[in-house]
Amino acid sequence: MNIKTEAFGILPDSSQVWLFTLTNANGIRMKVTNYGGIITSLEVPDRNGQMADIVLGYDRLEGYLHATPYFGAIIGRYGNRIAKGKFVIDGQEYTLAQNDGESTLHGGTRGFDKVVWDASELRDPASVGISFHYLSRDGDEGFPGNLDVNVDFVLTNDDELVIRYRATTDKVTPVNLTHHSYFNLKGAGNGDILDHLMQICAPAYTVVDETLIPTGELRDVAGTPMDFNLPTPIGERITQVGSDPKGYDHNYVLAVPGLDQLAARVSEPLTGRVMEVYTDQPGMQFYSGNFLDGSITGKQGRNYEQYSGFCLETQHFPDSPNQSSFPSTLLLPREVYESTTVYRFFAE
Ligand code: BGC
């Protein structure tokens, strides 16, 4: 087990960016940077012990500084969309940047994926980790309150990546933190994810309009192309879902949130790699990389075509600040926002 720290680059404002390499007792290796809390690489074995890096991203810091679809990043303050970039708390309206048509996506123009986090090492007999800290000031991206945020990435010797979120505020504010890795269990850049078998333990999903804002309806998945309660190839019904582009980009309403309950299980038949997801969050966005179009050149000079990676973003439901029937995302002063998601890896 070890943690190695190296310089990853320097930002235009001269802040230093670090790259941490965490290796667990079984040789699973994860690289994470304090720019955006981005996981830049995650190497796990296949059924023959062959390692591959299973997350999409760039070789260098520069890649992440240009327009990037949130590869591997911490997402905040509010993961997913807020309609019209507006919400009201106690009669006061707050206005955010509209960076996705008329909506606010993933925290605004400079969300938590684009800031430099303080970092410290976490060492334990059974794991290695990095703890990130960021103070998002009152008014940051239009959100109220000073939000003090900690995100811990812990790689355990049970081959789990545990992500722990914690936040406190001094004014009532919405919070919805998540992680945005694009996974490809064949290895990043090795074709598409359409043959991966996806299982999502969710009876329903939040129906969205053409701008991907929820209508408020929770719809049963049974008998539709949205149903992944039994393991099903991602590509089997993908052309029946979404409009332009086609594909999954939906928030699932998890059957039983909880760290001892399976939320999702993805397996890749050729390599035998399996990833399981456990979370205490009520929802999970399954995004099948619909907007990737080959224009991004990622690690090792490989272009990322449509469906070359999938995201499973554990979270509260989209647009909750404007949807009174959804579980609340408001954090109050003196409360502590705490959430954990576990990604577990093995081969079969
Ligand atoms: C969203 C997609 C979006 C992507 C960012 C996902 O979380 O659901 O609609 O395009 O992030 O590239």
Residues whose N, C-alpha, C, O or C-beta is under 5 A from the ligand:
A	BS01	BGC	P69 Y70 D249 Y287 F291
